[in-house]
């Protein structure tokens, strides 16, 4: 990940998705909802910081509809990366122009990216790219996680292909 993609975007951009699949991108909250609603999904996150590696697996991964502000549902952690994402379970997605549960601090504005904020975060994968300690991708273990988006992208891209194949089969 090179930090070239701007993740400080509006609600409709996060809804549709943005970026380049060959570099950094957000699949789109509507796509995340479609991919995780009809069939149970798990999520595996592989992380790398220099020579260190870690992973997190969640048996349950689901994103609600836009009507429910793309609320995140995640459970069943295993791995060695720390369970930081669980802190964000049952939280609505927020962007700089859409904050369904605002706090004293507008987290999406303060941390420059859309996310499932909860006072503000334990992990923020869409914040500024390693600009300083307060705005870098971080977890409770304070490791940089530069492979996280890449692995999530690969997993979701494969699931999207499977869904497209299933839809094509249904049409025939």
DRENDO-1510 file (C-alpha; in Angstrom, 1 decimal, always signed):
<recs>
REC; n; res; u; v; w
REC; 1; UNK; +0.0; +0.0; +0.0 .
REC; 2; UNK; +1.4; +3.3; -1.0 .
REC; 3; UNK; -0.9; +5.9; +0.6 .
REC; 4; UNK; -1.7; +7.6; -2.7 .
REC; 5; UNK; -5.5; +7.0; -2.5 .
REC; 6; UNK; -7.4; +9.6; -0.6 .
REC; 7; UNK; -9.8; +8.0; +1.8 .
REC; 8; UNK; -11.2; +11.3; +3.1 .
REC; 9; UNK; -14.4; +11.1; +1.0 .
REC; 10; UNK; -18.1; +11.6; +1.1 .
REC; 11; UNK; -20.9; +9.1; +2.0 .
REC; 12; UNK; -21.9; +8.5; -1.7 .
REC; 13; UNK; -18.3; +7.7; -2.7 .
REC; 14; UNK; -18.0; +5.2; +0.1 .
REC; 15; UNK; -21.4; +3.8; -0.9 .
REC; 16; UNK; -20.3; +3.2; -4.5 .
REC; 17; UNK; -16.6; +2.5; -3.9 .
REC; 18; UNK; -13.5; +4.2; -5.3 .
REC; 19; UNK; -9.8; +3.8; -6.1 .
REC; 20; UNK; -7.9; +1.3; -8.2 .
REC; 21; UNK; -8.0; -2.5; -7.7 .
REC; 22; UNK; -4.3; -2.6; -8.7 .
REC; 23; UNK; -3.4; -0.3; -5.8 .
REC; 24; UNK; -5.7; +0.9; -3.0 .
REC; 25; UNK; -9.5; +1.0; -3.1 .
REC; 26; UNK; -12.7; +0.8; -1.1 .
REC; 27; UNK; -15.0; -1.9; -2.6 .
REC; 28; UNK; -18.1; +0.1; -1.7 .
REC; 29; UNK; -20.4; -0.2; +1.3 .
REC; 30; UNK; -23.3; -1.2; -1.0 .
REC; 31; UNK; -21.1; -4.1; -2.3 .
REC; 32; UNK; -20.0; -5.0; +1.2 .
REC; 33; UNK; -23.7; -5.2; +2.2 .
REC; 34; UNK; -24.6; -7.3; -0.9 .
REC; 35; UNK; -21.7; -9.7; -0.4 .
REC; 36; UNK; -22.2; -10.2; +3.4 .
REC; 37; UNK; -26.0; -10.3; +3.7 .
REC; 38; UNK; -27.3; -13.2; +1.8 .
REC; 39; UNK; -24.7; -15.8; +2.7 .
REC; 40; UNK; -22.7; -16.0; +6.0 .
REC; 41; UNK; -19.3; -14.6; +5.6 .
REC; 42; UNK; -16.0; -14.7; +7.5 .
REC; 43; UNK; -13.2; -12.2; +7.3 .
REC; 44; UNK; -9.5; -12.9; +7.4 .
REC; 45; UNK; -7.1; -10.0; +7.7 .
REC; 46; UNK; -3.4; -10.5; +7.1 .
REC; 47; UNK; -1.1; -7.8; +8.3 .
REC; 48; UNK; +2.5; -7.0; +7.7 .
REC; 49; UNK; +4.7; -4.3; +9.3 .
REC; 50; UNK; +8.3; -4.6; +8.1 .
REC; 51; UNK; +9.3; -8.2; +8.9 .
REC; 52; UNK; +6.4; -8.7; +11.3 .
REC; 53; UNK; +3.3; -10.5; +10.3 .
REC; 54; UNK; +0.0; -11.1; +12.1 .
REC; 55; UNK; -3.5; -12.1; +11.2 .
REC; 56; UNK; -7.1; -11.8; +12.5 .
REC; 57; UNK; -10.0; -14.1; +11.6 .
REC; 58; UNK; -13.6; -13.3; +12.3 .
REC; 59; UNK; -16.1; -16.1; +11.9 .
REC; 60; UNK; -18.9; -13.6; +11.4 .
REC; 61; UNK; -18.6; -10.5; +9.1 .
REC; 62; UNK; -21.7; -8.6; +7.9 .
REC; 63; UNK; -22.5; -5.0; +6.9 .
REC; 64; UNK; -26.1; -3.8; +7.1 .
REC; 65; UNK; -27.9; -1.8; +4.4 .
REC; 66; UNK; -27.7; +1.9; +3.8 .
REC; 67; UNK; -31.0; +2.4; +5.7 .
REC; 68; UNK; -29.1; +1.1; +8.8 .
REC; 69; UNK; -26.0; +3.2; +8.0 .
REC; 70; UNK; -24.0; +0.2; +6.9 .
REC; 71; UNK; -23.6; -0.9; +10.5 .
REC; 72; UNK; -20.8; -3.4; +11.0 .
REC; 73; UNK; -21.4; -6.8; +12.7 .
REC; 74; UNK; -18.3; -8.8; +13.5 .
REC; 75; UNK; -17.7; -11.7; +15.9 .
REC; 76; UNK; -15.7; -14.9; +16.5 .
REC; 77; UNK; -12.1; -13.6; +16.6 .
REC; 78; UNK; -9.1; -15.8; +16.4 .
REC; 79; UNK; -5.5; -15.0; +15.5 .
REC; 80; UNK; -2.5; -13.1; +16.8 .
REC; 81; UNK; -3.1; -9.5; +15.5 .
REC; 82; UNK; -5.3; -8.4; +18.4 .
REC; 83; UNK; -9.1; -8.2; +18.4 .
REC; 84; UNK; -9.2; -4.4; +17.8 .
REC; 85; UNK; -12.0; -4.6; +15.2 .
REC; 86; UNK; -14.4; -6.0; +17.7 .
REC; 87; UNK; -14.5; -2.6; +19.4 .
REC; 88; UNK; -16.2; -1.3; +16.2 .
REC; 89; UNK; -18.9; -4.0; +16.2 .
REC; 90; UNK; -22.5; -2.8; +15.9 .
REC; 91; UNK; -21.3; +0.7; +14.9 .
REC; 92; UNK; -22.7; +2.7; +11.9 .
REC; 93; UNK; -20.4; +3.8; +9.1 .
REC; 94; UNK; -19.4; +7.5; +9.3 .
REC; 95; UNK; -17.9; +9.9; +6.7 .
REC; 96; UNK; -17.0; +13.6; +6.8 .
REC; 97; UNK; -20.5; +14.4; +5.5 .
REC; 98; UNK; -22.6; +11.7; +7.3 .
REC; 99; UNK; -22.2; +10.9; +11.0 .
REC; 100; UNK; -25.3; +9.1; +12.3 .
REC; 101; UNK; -24.0; +9.0; +15.9 .
REC; 102; UNK; -21.8; +12.1; +16.3 .
REC; 103; UNK; -19.6; +12.5; +19.4 .
REC; 104; UNK; -17.9; +15.6; +20.8 .
REC; 105; UNK; -15.2; +14.8; +18.2 .
REC; 106; UNK; -16.3; +14.2; +14.7 .
REC; 107; UNK; -14.1; +11.2; +14.2 .
REC; 108; UNK; -14.3; +10.9; +10.4 .
REC; 109; UNK; -13.2; +14.5; +10.1 .
REC; 110; UNK; -10.5; +14.3; +12.8 .
REC; 111; UNK; -9.1; +11.1; +11.4 .
REC; 112; UNK; -9.6; +11.9; +7.7 .
REC; 113; UNK; -11.5; +8.8; +6.5 .
REC; 114; UNK; -14.7; +6.9; +6.6 .
REC; 115; UNK; -15.0; +4.1; +9.2 .
REC; 116; UNK; -17.2; +2.4; +11.8 .
REC; 117; UNK; -16.2; +4.8; +14.5 .
REC; 118; UNK; -16.8; +4.4; +18.2 .
REC; 119; UNK; -15.4; +7.2; +20.2 .
REC; 120; UNK; -13.2; +7.3; +17.8 .
REC; 121; UNK; -11.3; +4.0; +17.1 .
REC; 122; UNK; -9.0; +1.2; +18.2 .
REC; 123; UNK; -8.3; +0.4; +14.5 .
REC; 124; UNK; -8.7; +2.8; +11.6 .
REC; 125; UNK; -7.8; +1.4; +8.2 .
REC; 126; UNK; -9.1; +4.3; +6.2 .
REC; 127; UNK; -7.3; +7.1; +8.0 .
REC; 128; UNK; -4.3; +9.1; +6.9 .
REC; 129; UNK; -1.5; +7.0; +5.7 .
REC; 130; UNK; +1.2; +7.0; +8.5 .
REC; 131; UNK; +1.4; +10.7; +8.6 .
REC; 132; UNK; +1.9; +10.7; +12.4 .
REC; 133; UNK; +1.2; +8.6; +15.4 .
REC; 134; UNK; -2.3; +10.0; +15.9 .
REC; 135; UNK; -3.5; +9.4; +12.3 .
REC; 136; UNK; -1.8; +6.3; +11.1 .
REC; 137; UNK; -3.4; +2.9; +10.6 .
REC; 138; UNK; -3.2; +1.5; +14.1 .
REC; 139; UNK; -4.4; -1.2; +16.5 .
REC; 140; UNK; -4.3; -1.7; +20.2 .
REC; 141; UNK; -0.8; -3.2; +19.7 .
REC; 142; UNK; +0.3; -0.1; +17.8 .
REC; 143; UNK; +1.7; -1.9; +14.8 .
REC; 144; UNK; +1.5; -0.4; +11.3 .
REC; 145; UNK; -0.8; -2.6; +9.1 .
REC; 146; UNK; +0.2; -2.0; +5.6 .
REC; 147; UNK; -1.0; -5.3; +4.2 .
REC; 148; UNK; -4.5; -5.2; +5.7 .
REC; 149; UNK; -6.2; -3.3; +2.9 .
REC; 150; UNK; -4.5; -5.5; +0.3 .
REC; 151; UNK; -5.7; -8.8; +1.9 .
REC; 152; UNK; -9.2; -7.5; +2.5 .
REC; 153; UNK; -9.3; -6.4; -1.2 .
REC; 154; UNK; -8.2; -9.8; -2.4 .
REC; 155; UNK; -10.8; -11.6; -0.3 .
REC; 156; UNK; -13.7; -9.3; -1.3 .
REC; 157; UNK; -12.7; -9.3; -4.9 .
REC; 158; UNK; -12.8; -13.1; -5.0 .
REC; 159; UNK; -16.2; -13.1; -3.3 .
REC; 160; UNK; -17.5; -10.6; -5.8 .
REC; 161; UNK; -16.4; -12.8; -8.6 .
REC; 162; UNK; -18.2; -15.8; -7.0 .
REC; 163; UNK; -21.3; -13.8; -6.6 .
REC; 164; UNK; -21.2; -12.7; -10.3 .
REC; 165; UNK; -20.7; -16.3; -11.4 .
REC; 166; UNK; -23.7; -17.4; -9.3 .
REC; 167; UNK; -25.8; -14.6; -10.8 .
REC; 168; UNK; -24.8; -15.7; -14.3 .
REC; 169; UNK; -25.7; -19.3; -13.5 .
REC; 170; UNK; -29.1; -18.2; -12.3 .
REC; 171; UNK; -29.8; -16.3; -15.5 .
REC; 172; UNK; -29.1; -19.3; -17.7 .
</recs>
